[in-house]
Amino acid sequence: RKEVEQDPGPFNVPEGATVAFNCTYSNSASQSFFWYRQDCRKEPKLLMSVYSSGNEDGRFTAQLNRASQYISLLIRDSKLSDSATYLCADGYNFNKFYFGSGTKLNVKP
Amino acid sequence: EAQVTQNPRYLITVTGKKLTVTCSQNMNHEYMSWYRQDPGLGLRQIYYSMNVEVTDKGDVPEGYKVSRKEKRNFPLILESPSPNQTSLYFCASSLGQGLDEKLFFGSGTQLSVL
């Protein structure tokens, strides 16, 4: 079983829509999680950190559900510029990060 | 500007010809790491380093070497590249020491081994 699993998508949504992705993790001892955004073949860039129950930054909200071992990313009022691949990461041990294979989002006009 | 610099951006080589991908960071980060990214497999860690002269294997270290002689540099060495090492490679760094795990990535190296 992979340490981190994500639905690859693609999620095709219209502008202005609200979209949510989930990411499951296998290590119950993990304490820190991250969402990264990656544009085609470019470097991942940190979007949000999730250390406790959740985190909110503008249109983006990340939630952590320890009981069910998943994290979620909610994007409200989607913009065309939100089109990208979203990677979740388990920072179980700060030496080792486990990344999901990513969820692709396409926001259409 | 704070950044992680990787070179080259693109590299085409032939089987068995030794190559080095350089990585340098200017943020005085203690922790540095190499990843490869393949379709459907996501980012997989190759090697990491917690400080100068301290390196350890990640999940897919076979066929790779690294060194950390200076804090800012962490080159990835392929002594005898093979076609299954064709991939997109990323170097990353963070403060380490459990202070801040946020990873900063270089712009990537697309390697093709023929």
Interface residues (C-beta under 8 A of the other chain):
Chain A: V4 P8 S32 F34 R41 K42 E43 P44 K45 L46 S49 L87 A89 G91 F94 N95 K96 F97 F99 G100 S101 G102
Chain B: Y31 S33 Y35 G40 L41 G42 L43 R44 Q45 Y48 M50 D56 G58 D59 L88 F90 S94 G96 G98 E101 K102 L103 F104 F105 G106 S107 G108 Q110
